[in-house]
Amino acid sequence: MKIRQTQLPKDWKIGSLGTLCEMYQPKTISKKEMIDDGDYPVYGANGIIGRYDKYNHEETQLLITCRGATCGSVNISQPKSWINGNAMVIKPKEEINRRFLEYMFRGYVDLSNIITGSAQPQITRQSLEPVRISYPKNLNEQQRIVSILDHCFEAIDKAKANAEQNLQNAKELFESYLENVFEESNGEIIELNKITEVKDGTHDSPKYVKEGIPFVTQKNIRLTGLTLEDTKFINDVDHEKFYKRSNVAFGDILISMIGANRGMAAIVDNEIVFSIKNVGLIKSNKNINNRYLLHYLLSRKAQQYVKDASSGGAQEFIGLTKLRAFPIPIVSIRKQNDIVSKLDALQTQTQELQSYYQTKLDDLEELKKSILQKAFAGELKTDKMVEELEEIQL
């Protein structure tokens, strides 16, 4: 594996992980052997997976996940832990500072090229040993880089926490306003099927074709609206049969009826013809503003109804009868329009805030990558890092 930089500083050198580190996979204990109230944590592929009454490592260790979907990710164990064989222990020798190596693995060394297997991805000690890294010869210089990275990442993590909190606050502000609007509307509670026609899509699984009519399922209904991305296709004959059952049209509302995202709703906002499966269809009707209805369906109170009205085991669902009986607070069309105008305006502001803070989070991740690139190219200067950190203050 090639290292990323083309030219090293004078006081840096290159070495292989096999020469610079001791690497091994410890003995694995099974879930049955673990003890709920054990004194010591057990580390697996994705961090702590249980407790045990013994430990096989007294000191903190640098771990690389060597099996499974997160293969190549990094963990740091607690002192006095049992480390299972799904995690490769990487013990640097005298030439390498462990924290320096940890930062290198977190954002600079690319292990994707040595991961083998598709059904069960894995990294072996034999594949890790030839991986070459660059590092300062002087341990004090390694420690200096670690200290700067610690300072930078602490500031970045604090900024991320602020951005995440602001992002959550923006969501909660809209949700709170949404609840209050419907609580204060004093609307008459009417069952959904008495307001408009409510149907459901087919429950059959037709034969799919490469090109044809899009076949929409609950995965296509998202908080951001209806998407036709990644849909499968059916032929015209099947579509005509399904369309007689549920004639989806522009302005209708689709609501997921099965699975973890049941209750998620979206308005059909384009003229594309498609069929639906395991999805409720709420037809557009002059008696109700469909955006008013959509806002209510996405409220906490409505989502609670979906949860309470659901049945089934591993794959819970809300049936058509319960969907038709959905209790909706109804006010005059004029008041509905007024509520929609206010909610749409606040939702737009909320989405702008969410976009702003999500961009901040993305920028912070990019800044982390940039700092790591500079650190392991021998270009890390304290004053420059301070300037960059000041630019991302929230």
N, C-alpha and C positions, 0 to 999 in steps of 0.2 A: 504494500500500500504506500502510495506517495504522500508525503506531507505537503501542506498547502502552500507554504511560502516558497518563493524561488531563490531568495537570498537570505542567509542567516546573519545576525550580528556576529561580530568577531568572537565574543565570549560565549557563544552558544555551540552546542554540539547535537548530533543526531544519534539515537540508539533505538534498538528494538525493545518492545515490551518484554519479550522473553529473556533478554539480558538484564534489563533494569528492574524487573519485578518477579516476585514469586506468585504463581497463579494456580488455583486449584478449586475444585468443587467439593464442598464438605459432604458428609454423610447426611442423607435425607431421612427425616422421620415423617410418618404418615399422620393424617388428621386424627386417626384413631388413637395414636400415641400421645397427642397433645393433651394438655390439662387446662381446663377453663380458668382455674385460679392459680396457674403456674407462676412462679416468681420471675421467669425470664421470657422475653419476647422471642418468637420464632420468625425468622426472615425467609421469605420465599421470593418468587419472581417480581412481585409488586409491593415490596415492603413487608410490614408485619402481617402474618397470616394466622397467628395463634400464640399460645403460651405453653411453656414446658417447665419441668422441675429441674432441668439441667441446662448448662450452657456449654457450647463448644468453642467459644471465642471470648476471652476476657476483655480484650480491647476493642475499640471502635475499628471497623473495617470498611474499606472501599469495595462496593459490590457492583458487578455488571450483570444484568439479567441475561441469562444464556439460553433460556427456552421460552417459547410462547409469543403471543402477539406483541409484547413490549420488549422483545429481545433487543439488547443493546442499550437499554436505559440504565440510569445510574441511581444507586441508593447508598446511604451511609447507615451502618448499623449502630445501635446503642451499645455501650459497654455491657459485658456479660449477656450475650445473646446466643441463641442457637441459630446457625445459618444453614439453611437447606441447600441441596444441590442444584436447584434452579437458579441460584445466584452464584456467580463466579467471584471468589475472593481475589482481589488484586492487592498484593502487599509490596509496595515499593521498597527497593533496597536503599542503601545509604546515599546514593547519588540524587534521589528524587524525593522532594517534599510531597507527602500524601495529599495535602490540600491543593497543591499545584497540579498534581495529576488528576484530582477530582474535577477541578475547573476545566482542565483540558478535555476530559471525557464529556463534560456537560455541554460543551458548545464548540469544540474545535476538531476533535478526532471523529472521523466519519467511519462507523463500523458497518454501514449498510452493505458494503461490498463483500464482507466475510460472513454474512448471515446466509445459512443454507436451509433448504426445506421450505415447502409452501404450507402444507397442512400443519406442520409443527416446526416453525422457524427455530433455529438454534445457532449458537456460537460455541465453538470448542476452544480448549486451551491451545490446541495445535494451530488453529486459525488466528488466535490472538497473538501468539508469540512473535510472528514476523512483523506485526504492525510497528511502523517506525514513528517516533515522535522527536520533536526538537525541544531543547530545554537549556537554560543557562547552566554553565559549569558550576557556578558559585551558588551554594545553597542559600546564602544571604539574599542574592538577587531573586531567587525563586520566592523567598519569603516576602520580599518587597512587593513583588507582583501580586502575591496572594493577599497582602494587606490592602493594596489598592483595590483589588477586585472585591474584597469583603466590604470595603467602604462604598464602592459604587453599587454593588448589588443590594446592600442594605437600603440605600437611598432609592434605588429602582423598585425594590419590593414595597417600600413604604408608599411610593407614588402609585404603584399598581393597586395596593390596598385601598388608597383614596379613590382611585378611578373606579374600582369595582364597587365600592360603597356608593359612590355617586350614581353609578349605573343602576344599582339596586334601588336607590332612593327615587330615581326617575320613574322606574317601573311601578314602585309602590304608590307614588303620587297619583299616577293615572288610575291604578286599581282602586285606590281609596275614593277618588272623585267619582269613579264609575259606580261604586257601591252606593255612595251618598245620593247620586242622581236618581237611582231607581228606588231607594228607600224613601226619598222625599217626594216622589212623583204621585204617591197615593193612587196608583193605578188599580183598576179592577182586575183581579186575577182570573184569567180565562185560559182554558186548555188550548194548546197549540192547534189541534185539529179542528177547533171551532172557529179559528181565525183564518186558517188557510189549509190547503191540501198538504198532507205529509205522507211520503212514500219511502220505500227503501230500494236500494239497488239489488241486483242479483246476488245470490250466494253460490252460484255455479262457478266452476273454473273451466273456461273454454280453452280451446286450442289456440295458442298464440301464433301470430304471423309476423314476418319481418316488417311489412308495411301494411297499414290499414287504419282502423279507427282506434284512437287512444282509449285505454281501459283504466279508468281512474279508481284508485283505492284510497284507504285512509292515510297512507304515507304521503299522498299529494296534498293533504290539507294541513297547512302550517299556520303558525302565528302571523307570518308575513302575508298570508293569503293562499289562494289556490295556485299550485304549480303543476305544469304538465311535463316537467323534467323526469327522465328515467321511467316513463310509462311503457307498459307493454302494449301490443296492438292486437286487435281482433278483426275478423273479416266482417263484411257487410251483412251477411246473413245473421250472424250472432248478434251484431249490433242492433239490427231491426227487431229481433226478438226481445232483447234487453230494454230497448228504447220504449217498447209498448208498455213495459212495466214501470219504467221511471224515465220520463221524457224531460231530461235536463235542458234548461234554457237559460239564456242570458238574464241575470238578475236574481236567479234562484239562490238558495243557500244550501250548501252541502255540509253535513255534520258527520263526523266519524262515530261509528257505533260499536267498534270492537277494538280491543287492545289497550295499551297503555295511554294512547292519546285520544281515547274516546271522549266525545264532547267537544273536541276541537272543531271549529266551524269556519267557513269562508264563503264569500259571495262569488258566484260565477261571473267573472268580469270580462270575459271575452266570448266571441261568437263561435269558437271552435266546437265542432260536434264531437261528443264522446259518450261512452257508457260508464256506468258506475257499479262497484261491487262492495258489499259490506259498508255502505255509506247511506246515510239518511238524506232524503231530498225534501226540502221545504220550499214549496212553490211560491213564486212572487205573487203578491195579492194587493189590490188597491186599498184593502182595509188596514194595512200596516206598512210602515216604512221599513224596508228590509235591513237598512243599516241600523235602525233602532233595535230590531230583533237581533241582529248580529252582535251588537254591543252587549245586549243582555245575555245572550247565550255564552259569551266569553267572560261574564262576571263570575265572581266567587260563588255567589248564591246559586247560579245556574249550574256551575260545575259541581257543586255539592249535590244538587238534584241528580245529575248524571251518575255520580258515585253511588248515591243511596239507591238509585233505581236499577243499578247494574246487577247482573247475576253471572253465574259461571265460575269456574275454578281458575286454572292457570291463565286462561284467555277470557277475561271478563268482557261482557258486552251489555249494552242497553238495547232492549228489544223495541220493535216498532210500536207496540201497544204503549209502552212507557214513554216513548218519544212523542207519540201523538197526544199523550196526557200531560206533556210538559207545561207547568204553570207559568204563564207569561203575564206580567203586569201591563195592562193596556190603558193608555190615555188617548186623548183626542189626537188626530193626525197633526193638527197644528202644534200641539205640545210635543209630539214625537219628533217633528221636524226641528223644533227648537232645541230639544235634547241632543239630537244628532249633530246639529250645527256646533254646539258647545263641545261635545265629546270629540268630534272630528278635529276641531281646532286644537284641543288639548293633546289629542293623540299625535297630531303632526309635530307639536312642540316637543312632546316626550320622545318621539322617534328621532328628532334632530339631536336631542340631548344624548340619547342612547348611541347614536352614530358618532357623536363627538367623543364620548368617553370610550367607545369601542376602538376608535382610531387611536386614542391615547394609549390604550392597552397594547394595540398592535405596534405602535411606535416604540413603546418600552421594550417589547420583545426584540424588535430590530436593534435597539440600542444595546441590549445585552449581547447580541451576536456580534455587533460592531466592536464592542469593548473586548470581547474574547478574541476576535481576530487580531486586534492590535496587541493584546497581551502576548499571544504566542507567535507574533512576528517580531517581537522585541521592540515594539513601538509605543509601549504604555508609559505615558507621561502624566504625572499627577495633576498639573495645572490644566492640561487639555481635558482631562476627565471631569474636573470640577466645572469647567465651562459647559461641557455637554450635559452634565446633570442639571445645571441651572436652567438650561433651555427647556427641560421637560417638567418643570415644577407645575403642579396642578393648582 
